[in-house]
Amino acid sequence: MLRNITRRHFAKQTVSIGAGLAVPQLFSCAKTTKNKSDDLEVEIPLPIQIVIDDVGWWSGEDGNAHQQPYRTGISRDHVPADYQAIVDLGKKLGVRPQAATILCEWDRENILKNLPTSTWMGKNWDNSKWVGPWLDEAAEIITNNHKHYELTLHGVGHEYWDGENFTRAEWADNTGRMRPLEQVELHLDYFEKLLDQNQLGSFPSSFVPTAFLHGFGKTGDHMFSMAEVIKKKGINYINTPFNNMYNTEGVQFEVFGIDSEVITVDRGEDVLNWNTFGQGPKGIIAGPTCGLHWPNLLHLDSDRNSEIVDLWVAFLEPYKNKLDRILSINSEEFRKQLVHHVGSRASFEKGVITLELIDDQLVPKELANGRFQLKIDSLNQLDFKPQRINLISHEFEKIRNKFRYTLILEPHLKTKSAIIEYNSATS
């Protein structure tokens, strides 16, 4: 069932990453611990990924009072400059934010009249109001800024309509149980058709469930989990809050679980309410996701969006400079870093850093064997000599009286542990 969780624990389980949900069994999960001495600190830092929900609407109206979607709640229509705001955030931080996208108001050919469960008009769907040159302008912004904009699956119309009335939400009901399989597959197909209409690129590899209604593993009488269904479309990453997820107790780790080889990551709590706009963020990011909704990044006057973007940049920039945090440059690097932060251990003594690496039987091999970052603070300038792991690159900067090293590492295949010898660099 859906439940509120006030405290989360590491599950001590073993994992089957084949079809369906893993069956829990006991195992000991290694987690990064604090590694500190008088002259050295070592961390496998927690990655942070920026995920922006409800992108894609042209109307900003919160329409739930008259059986239309909640949309963004901003008191104006959206414009291409609102898409540029996402790109600007990415460029200024050197990252690729995820834009969880709704596409019904991009329908140039009214094809959604053939999918009446996806919109409030049903078979009478008419999107002509929102067809205009702004579609091409926004599409050009999205497709020309691939390094700083990741289009992520959110939904077609956000809710689910049975006749004239909607229920929350598009992919799962209000208990988190998946909608009828044939409807889920149709909604996925029509999302892809809308991508093609607007030349927005290939089907996304990531997914944010609408209204955060989602089930981990099989739900109801379904033979397949939602993760297994969307995996067939190429999706390998789901981001959603665990405190509102069906079968949260099934996740294998504190902040992520593996469901049919798809990683599901805990979004945690956003730092702003979903319909807040025109002001900067506040608070702290405690987990792996910096979640926000599109209005949070925008100004009521779209010509002033950059003012809000700059407030987010000022808020997020310090996380790049923390020893135990990084802002991930994209969602692929994020996933690899996260599994190593949670499941691998770094320790050191007498000139040797020892890495105990996460078992590739516990997570998909492309994650366990993927590149990750190690951060080191040292009073001395260092040389490194790795064994059983590739040192792809290393760089350092001087922070006060310490040298901050960032190492990019890639495990050898089937390697369970590795070492990195270090010593003071000679001049």
C-alpha positions as a printed NumPy array, in Angstrom:
array([[  0.   ,   0.   ,   0.   ],
       [  0.944,   3.655,  -0.168],
       [  2.268,   4.825,   3.139],
       [  3.972,   7.722,   4.851],
       [  7.516,   6.929,   5.902],
       [  9.135,   9.003,   8.6  ],
       [ 12.31 ,   7.001,   8.839],
       [ 14.005,   4.847,   6.234],
       [ 16.429,   2.01 ,   6.817],
       [ 18.782,   0.085,   4.632],
       [ 17.114,  -3.135,   3.662],
       [ 19.404,  -6.105,   4.168],
       [ 18.424,  -8.06 ,   1.112],
       [ 19.808,  -9.838,  -1.876],
       [ 18.591,  -8.775,  -5.28 ],
       [ 17.349, -10.548,  -8.363],
       [ 17.529,  -8.041, -11.218],
       [ 15.584, -10.093, -13.726],
       [ 11.903,  -9.735, -14.529],
       [  9.629,  -8.687, -11.701],
       [ 10.362,  -7.513,  -8.19 ],
       [ 13.237,  -8.877,  -6.174],
       [ 12.524, -11.263,  -3.336],
       [ 14.144,  -9.974,  -0.138],
       [ 16.898, -12.031,   1.483],
       [ 19.48 , -11.012,   4.056],
       [ 22.785,  -9.57 ,   2.989],
       [ 25.231,  -6.984,   4.285],
       [ 25.262,  -3.766,   2.25 ],
       [ 28.453,  -1.726,   2.254],
       [ 27.923,   2.021,   2.391],
       [ 30.37 ,   4.882,   2.12 ],
       [ 31.61 ,   5.79 ,   5.595],
       [ 33.399,   8.861,   6.816],
       [ 37.1  ,   8.489,   6.072],
       [ 39.155,  11.123,   7.776],
       [ 42.541,  11.594,   9.364],
       [ 44.518,  14.687,  10.273],
       [ 45.887,  15.062,   6.744],
       [ 43.439,  13.138,   4.485],
       [ 39.712,  12.771,   3.814],
       [ 38.225,  10.393,   1.233],
       [ 34.63 ,  10.238,  -0.024],
       [ 32.573,   8.54 ,  -2.702],
       [ 30.287,  11.579,  -2.944],
       [ 26.519,  11.517,  -3.151],
       [ 25.393,  12.686,  -6.624],
       [ 22.584,  15.185,  -7.078],
       [ 20.439,  15.194, -10.223],
       [ 18.164,  18.118, -11.139],
       [ 14.654,  16.934, -12.101],
       [ 12.031,  19.471, -13.242],
       [  8.385,  18.325, -13.416],
       [  5.385,  19.405, -15.507],
       [  7.331,  20.838, -18.427],
       [  5.447,  20.88 , -21.734],
       [  2.207,  22.695, -20.986],
       [  1.352,  25.823, -22.954],
       [ -1.502,  26.764, -20.654],
       [ -0.415,  27.485, -17.102],
       [ -3.933,  27.055, -15.728],
       [ -4.536,  24.711, -12.821],
       [ -7.646,  23.129, -14.296],
       [ -8.473,  20.46 , -11.728],
       [-11.633,  22.255, -10.546],
       [-13.291,  21.605, -13.912],
       [-11.888,  18.161, -14.728],
       [ -8.81 ,  19.443, -16.543],
       [ -5.249,  18.676, -15.454],
       [ -3.487,  20.45 , -12.638],
       [ -0.881,  21.769, -15.127],
       [  1.685,  24.167, -13.628],
       [ -0.48 ,  26.65 , -11.745],
       [  1.45 ,  29.689, -12.994],
       [ -0.821,  32.636, -13.802],
       [  0.176,  33.046, -17.439],
       [  0.622,  30.974, -20.569],
       [  3.989,  29.339, -21.161],
       [  6.343,  30.577, -23.863],
       [  9.54 ,  29.291, -25.511],
       [ 11.587,  31.387, -23.062],
       [ 10.421,  29.012, -20.309],
       [ 12.214,  26.153, -22.081],
       [ 15.27 ,  28.341, -22.49 ],
       [ 15.295,  28.816, -18.713],
       [ 15.978,  25.091, -18.281],
       [ 18.813,  25.238, -20.8  ],
       [ 20.27 ,  28.314, -19.091],
       [ 20.225,  26.558, -15.727],
       [ 22.067,  23.613, -17.254],
       [ 24.652,  25.755, -19.011],
       [ 25.437,  27.884, -15.967],
       [ 25.916,  24.798, -13.768],
       [ 27.547,  22.614, -16.428],
       [ 24.871,  19.921, -16.085],
       [ 21.938,  18.415, -17.986],
       [ 18.676,  18.93 , -16.055],
       [ 15.869,  16.481, -16.646],
       [ 12.622,  18.   , -17.939],
       [  9.74 ,  15.656, -17.094],
       [  7.407,  16.445, -19.972],
       [  3.678,  16.412, -20.727],
       [  2.97 ,  16.453, -24.462],
       [ -0.8  ,  16.675, -25.075],
       [ -0.654,  20.411, -25.837],
       [  1.965,  19.701, -28.504],
       [ -0.536,  17.68 , -30.554],
       [ -0.523,  19.298, -34.018],
       [ -2.829,  16.728, -35.649],
       [ -5.385,  16.011, -32.893],
       [ -4.366,  12.369, -32.754],
       [ -5.329,  12.192, -29.068],
       [ -9.01 ,  12.016, -30.001],
       [ -8.121,   8.348, -30.573],
       [ -6.927,   8.047, -26.962],
       [ -9.873,   9.441, -24.955],
       [ -8.434,   8.403, -21.578],
       [ -5.578,  10.881, -22.091],
       [ -7.428,  14.231, -22.168],
       [-10.432,  16.055, -20.718],
       [-12.052,  16.357, -24.174],
       [-11.934,  12.637, -24.871],
       [-13.019,  11.83 , -28.432],
       [-13.72 ,  15.538, -29.034],
       [-10.089,  16.505, -28.478],
       [ -9.121,  19.722, -30.262],
       [ -5.704,  21.271, -29.608],
       [ -5.802,  23.901, -32.358],
       [ -5.519,  26.706, -29.783],
       [ -1.968,  25.64 , -28.955],
       [ -0.688,  24.984, -32.457],
       [  1.549,  27.808, -33.626],
       [  5.121,  28.912, -34.29 ],
       [  5.963,  28.625, -30.581],
       [  6.022,  24.841, -31.003],
       [  8.857,  25.043, -33.503],
       [ 10.682,  27.646, -31.419],
       [ 10.539,  25.51 , -28.292],
       [ 11.43 ,  22.329, -30.196],
       [ 14.511,  24.059, -31.591],
       [ 15.586,  25.083, -28.081],
       [ 15.198,  21.509, -26.845],
       [ 16.893,  19.723, -29.734],
       [ 19.754,  22.22 , -30.113],
       [ 20.755,  21.985, -26.457],
       [ 21.134,  18.264, -25.935],
       [ 23.96 ,  18.662, -23.4  ],
       [ 21.854,  20.864, -21.144],
       [ 18.317,  19.547, -21.57 ],
       [ 17.094,  15.969, -21.11 ],
       [ 13.522,  15.363, -22.17 ],
       [ 12.069,  12.875, -19.681],
       [  8.788,  10.968, -19.856],
       [  6.133,  12.404, -17.552],
       [  2.913,  11.791, -19.461],
       [  0.509,  12.564, -22.282],
       [ -2.181,  14.433, -20.306],
       [ -1.031,  13.923, -16.694],
       [ -4.353,  12.442, -15.46 ],
       [ -6.584,   9.544, -16.509],
       [-10.101,  10.192, -17.855],
       [-12.984,   7.75 , -17.642],
       [-15.671,   9.602, -19.539],
       [-15.799,  13.246, -18.463],
       [-14.17 ,  12.761, -15.076],
       [-10.489,  12.339, -14.366],
       [ -8.823,  10.401, -11.623],
       [ -5.211,  10.698, -10.523],
       [ -3.086,   9.788, -12.272],
       [ -2.106,   8.81 , -15.798],
       [  0.025,   5.731, -15.1  ],
       [ -1.31 ,   4.527, -11.745],
       [ -4.433,   5.017,  -9.634],
       [ -4.41 ,   6.768,  -6.298],
       [ -3.206,   3.624,  -4.535],
       [ -0.167,   3.366,  -6.837],
       [ -1.494,   0.382,  -8.791],
       [ -0.71 ,   0.476, -12.502],
       [ -3.506,   1.351, -14.951],
       [ -4.75 ,  -1.368, -17.344],
       [ -1.782,  -2.671, -19.291],
       [ -3.267,  -1.973, -22.718],
       [ -3.898,   1.654, -21.698],
       [ -0.367,   2.1  , -20.36 ],
       [  1.068,   0.774, -23.599],
       [ -1.207,   3.017, -25.678],
       [ -0.231,   6.106, -23.669],
       [  3.427,   5.256, -24.203],
       [  2.841,   4.815, -27.939],
       [  1.037,   8.147, -28.228],
       [  3.739,   9.932, -26.269],
       [  6.153,   8.632, -28.893],
       [  3.859,   9.778, -31.719],
       [  3.845,  13.283, -30.243],
       [  7.623,  13.261, -30.007],
       [  7.743,  12.358, -33.699],
       [  5.194,  15.031, -34.67 ],
       [  7.42 ,  17.679, -33.169],
       [ 10.791,  16.137, -34.043],
       [ 11.787,  16.088, -30.385],
       [ 14.09 ,  13.107, -30.68 ],
       [ 14.002,   9.485, -29.606],
       [ 11.991,   8.042, -26.752],
       [ 13.344,   9.111, -23.327],
       [ 15.42 ,   6.822, -21.117],
       [ 14.024,   8.226, -17.858],
       [ 10.572,   8.518, -16.277],
       [  8.883,  10.595, -13.556],
       [  5.389,   9.245, -12.713],
       [  2.632,  11.861, -12.83 ],
       [  1.332,  12.924,  -9.409],
       [  4.126,  10.68 ,  -8.049],
       [  1.701,   7.737,  -8.131],
       [  3.748,   4.636,  -8.811],
       [  4.193,   1.066,  -7.696],
       [  7.502,  -0.664,  -7.1  ],
       [  7.21 ,  -4.158,  -8.526],
       [  3.973,  -5.824,  -9.548],
       [  0.73 ,  -4.156,  -8.469],
       [ -2.806,  -5.457,  -8.364],
       [ -3.305,  -8.457, -10.617],
       [ -0.75 ,  -7.307, -13.201],
       [  1.749,  -9.877, -14.422],
       [  4.333,  -7.143, -15.032],
       [  5.548,  -4.154, -13.081],
       [  5.392,  -0.662, -14.552],
       [  9.181,  -0.737, -14.672],
       [  9.14 ,  -3.824, -16.876],
       [  6.594,  -2.26 , -19.241],
       [  8.525,   0.974, -19.753],
       [ 11.826,  -0.898, -19.997],
       [ 10.589,  -2.199, -23.353],
       [ 10.611,   1.43 , -24.533],
       [ 14.213,   1.889, -23.441],
       [ 13.64 ,   3.481, -20.042],
       [ 16.227,   2.52 , -17.421],
       [ 15.613,   5.092, -14.676],
       [ 12.574,   6.132, -12.606],
       [ 12.555,   9.094, -10.219],
       [  9.754,   9.38 ,  -7.631],
       [  9.332,  10.015,  -3.889],
       [  9.461,   6.817,  -1.868],
       [  7.128,   8.169,   0.814],
       [  4.256,   7.979,  -1.661],
       [  5.11 ,   4.787,  -3.538],
       [  3.215,   1.504,  -3.471],
       [  5.358,  -1.293,  -2.012],
       [  8.127,   0.985,  -0.767],
       [  9.15 ,  -1.813,   1.575],
       [ 10.292,  -3.765,  -1.483],
       [ 13.186,  -1.456,  -2.329],
       [ 16.605,  -2.97 ,  -1.709],
       [ 18.559,   0.132,  -0.688],
       [ 17.82 ,   3.278,   1.253],
       [ 17.558,   5.69 ,  -1.668],
       [ 17.118,   3.388,  -4.665],
       [ 15.725,   0.055,  -5.692],
       [ 16.089,  -2.214,  -8.724],
       [ 12.835,  -3.253, -10.382],
       [ 13.157,  -5.393, -13.525],
       [ 16.694,  -4.005, -14.052],
       [ 15.342,  -0.437, -13.892],
       [ 16.737,   1.755, -11.118],
       [ 14.083,   3.615,  -9.104],
       [ 15.489,   6.582,  -7.149],
       [ 13.941,   8.337,  -4.169],
       [ 13.129,  11.92 ,  -5.044],
       [ 12.639,  12.924,  -1.416],
       [ 11.014,  16.293,  -0.745],
       [ 11.259,  19.318,  -3.024],
       [ 12.519,  22.559,  -1.511],
       [  9.543,  24.546,  -2.904],
       [  5.835,  23.864,  -3.34 ],
       [  4.869,  22.749,  -6.841],
       [  3.151,  26.015,  -7.853],
       [  5.57 ,  28.528,  -6.31 ],
       [  7.04 ,  30.96 ,  -8.818],
       [  8.951,  34.226,  -8.872],
       [ 11.212,  33.463,  -5.909],
       [ 14.391,  31.554,  -5.228],
       [ 14.83 ,  28.181,  -3.494],
       [ 15.573,  27.736,   0.172],
       [ 16.533,  24.902,   2.484],
       [ 18.907,  22.034,   1.798],
       [ 19.014,  19.076,  -0.564],
       [ 19.345,  16.053,   1.674],
       [ 19.092,  13.265,  -0.892],
       [ 20.134,  12.469,  -4.457],
       [ 17.45 ,  14.522,  -6.238],
       [ 17.002,  18.269,  -6.536],
       [ 13.333,  18.114,  -7.464],
       [ 11.365,  21.117,  -8.617],
       [  8.384,  21.972, -10.751],
       [  8.596,  24.173, -13.815],
       [  7.044,  27.297, -12.214],
       [  9.732,  27.185,  -9.506],
       [ 12.263,  28.157, -12.185],
       [ 10.183,  30.928, -13.762],
       [  9.142,  34.544, -13.29 ],
       [  5.649,  35.901, -13.877],
       [  7.317,  38.07 , -16.523],
       [  9.051,  35.559, -18.794],
       [ 11.586,  38.233, -19.821],
       [ 12.821,  38.06 , -16.225],
       [ 13.181,  34.274, -16.011],
       [ 16.951,  34.685, -15.81 ],
       [ 16.572,  36.317, -12.389],
       [ 15.044,  33.141, -10.976],
       [ 17.479,  30.905, -12.842],
       [ 20.372,  32.814, -11.255],
       [ 18.888,  32.257,  -7.787],
       [ 18.851,  28.507,  -8.459],
       [ 22.422,  28.635,  -9.729],
       [ 23.518,  30.398,  -6.535],
       [ 21.639,  27.776,  -4.49 ],
       [ 23.098,  24.77 ,  -6.303],
       [ 26.652,  25.9  ,  -7.067],
       [ 27.944,  25.23 ,  -3.51 ],
       [ 27.041,  21.531,  -3.833],
       [ 29.71 ,  21.231,  -6.522],
       [ 32.335,  22.298,  -3.995],
       [ 31.447,  19.883,  -1.192],
       [ 33.678,  16.897,  -0.501],
       [ 30.705,  14.57 ,  -0.03 ],
       [ 28.453,  15.871,  -2.845],
       [ 28.57 ,  16.387,  -6.602],
       [ 26.161,  17.807,  -9.143],
       [ 25.936,  15.077, -11.758],
       [ 26.528,  16.266, -15.288],
       [ 23.756,  13.984, -16.606],
       [ 21.42 ,  11.204, -15.509],
       [ 23.674,   8.421, -16.804],
       [ 26.614,   9.529, -14.654],
       [ 24.183,  10.137, -11.796],
       [ 22.989,   6.522, -11.712],
       [ 26.5  ,   5.076, -11.76 ],
       [ 27.69 ,   7.404,  -9.027],
       [ 24.66 ,   6.699,  -6.862],
       [ 25.1  ,   2.93 ,  -6.796],
       [ 28.757,   3.345,  -5.819],
       [ 27.988,   5.976,  -3.193],
       [ 25.492,   3.615,  -1.584],
       [ 27.022,   0.216,  -2.259],
       [ 30.798,   0.698,  -2.402],
       [ 33.15 ,   1.532,   0.454],
       [ 36.303,   3.634,   0.494],
       [ 38.835,   3.409,   3.306],
       [ 42.531,   4.19 ,   3.653],
       [ 45.639,   3.701,   5.757],
       [ 49.407,   3.944,   5.288],
       [ 49.4  ,   5.33 ,   1.768],
       [ 46.721,   3.016,   0.343],
       [ 43.053,   3.732,  -0.448],
       [ 41.054,   0.494,  -0.501],
       [ 37.84 ,   0.278,  -2.493],
       [ 35.318,  -2.476,  -1.783],
       [ 33.047,  -2.326,  -4.838],
       [ 29.35 ,  -3.052,  -5.091],
       [ 28.561,  -6.562,  -6.319],
       [ 27.366,  -6.497,  -9.927],
       [ 24.819,  -9.169,  -8.997],
       [ 22.988,  -6.576,  -6.907],
       [ 22.535,  -3.874,  -9.556],
       [ 22.653,  -3.832, -13.367],
       [ 26.195,  -4.476, -14.549],
       [ 26.387,  -1.259, -16.556],
       [ 25.943,   0.627, -13.281],
       [ 28.232,  -1.476, -11.098],
       [ 30.968,  -1.428, -13.747],
       [ 30.438,   2.215, -14.653],
       [ 32.674,   5.192, -13.964],
       [ 32.36 ,   7.017, -10.676],
       [ 34.041,   9.811,  -8.769],
       [ 36.21 ,   9.685,  -5.678],
       [ 37.004,  12.93 ,  -3.86 ],
       [ 40.063,  13.403,  -1.674],
       [ 41.125,  16.296,   0.52 ],
       [ 44.815,  16.279,   1.396],
       [ 47.243,  18.622,   3.099],
       [ 49.823,  17.45 ,   0.57 ],
       [ 49.962,  17.268,  -3.2  ],
       [ 49.616,  13.605,  -4.192],
       [ 50.539,  11.062,  -6.851],
       [ 48.284,   8.042,  -7.443],
       [ 48.946,   4.489,  -8.59 ],
       [ 45.789,   2.402,  -9.114],
       [ 45.556,  -1.394,  -9.108],
       [ 42.573,  -3.404, -10.441],
       [ 40.769,  -0.189, -11.373],
       [ 41.301,   2.325, -14.18 ],
       [ 42.156,   5.883, -13.241],
       [ 40.49 ,   7.7  , -16.137],
       [ 41.48 ,  11.165, -14.97 ],
       [ 42.339,  13.18 , -11.914],
       [ 42.503,  16.873, -11.226],
       [ 42.883,  19.064,  -8.202],
       [ 42.221,  22.547,  -6.956],
       [ 43.523,  24.351,  -3.9  ],
       [ 40.823,  25.014,  -1.308],
       [ 42.18 ,  27.032,   1.588],
       [ 45.054,  24.973,   2.959],
       [ 44.08 ,  21.689,   1.253],
       [ 44.336,  20.063,  -2.142],
       [ 40.957,  18.82 ,  -3.383],
       [ 41.377,  15.868,  -5.771],
       [ 38.618,  14.496,  -7.98 ],
       [ 39.391,  11.063,  -9.43 ],
       [ 37.332,   9.459, -12.207],
       [ 37.535,   5.696, -11.769],
       [ 36.324,   2.742, -13.813],
       [ 36.296,  -0.731, -12.226],
       [ 37.784,  -3.7  , -14.034],
       [ 35.171,  -6.271, -14.962],
       [ 34.325,  -8.729, -12.154],
       [ 36.542,  -6.835,  -9.716],
       [ 35.267,  -6.856,  -6.143],
       [ 38.005,  -4.7  ,  -4.664],
       [ 40.753,  -2.375,  -5.807],
       [ 43.454,  -0.211,  -4.304],
       [ 44.936,   3.184,  -5.093],
       [ 48.391,   3.808,  -3.705],
       [ 49.121,   7.447,  -2.97 ],
       [ 52.146,   9.418,  -1.848],
       [ 53.264,  13.006,  -1.699],
       [ 54.154,  14.326,  -5.15 ],
       [ 57.79 ,  15.236,  -5.669],
       [ 58.566,  18.619,  -7.12 ]])
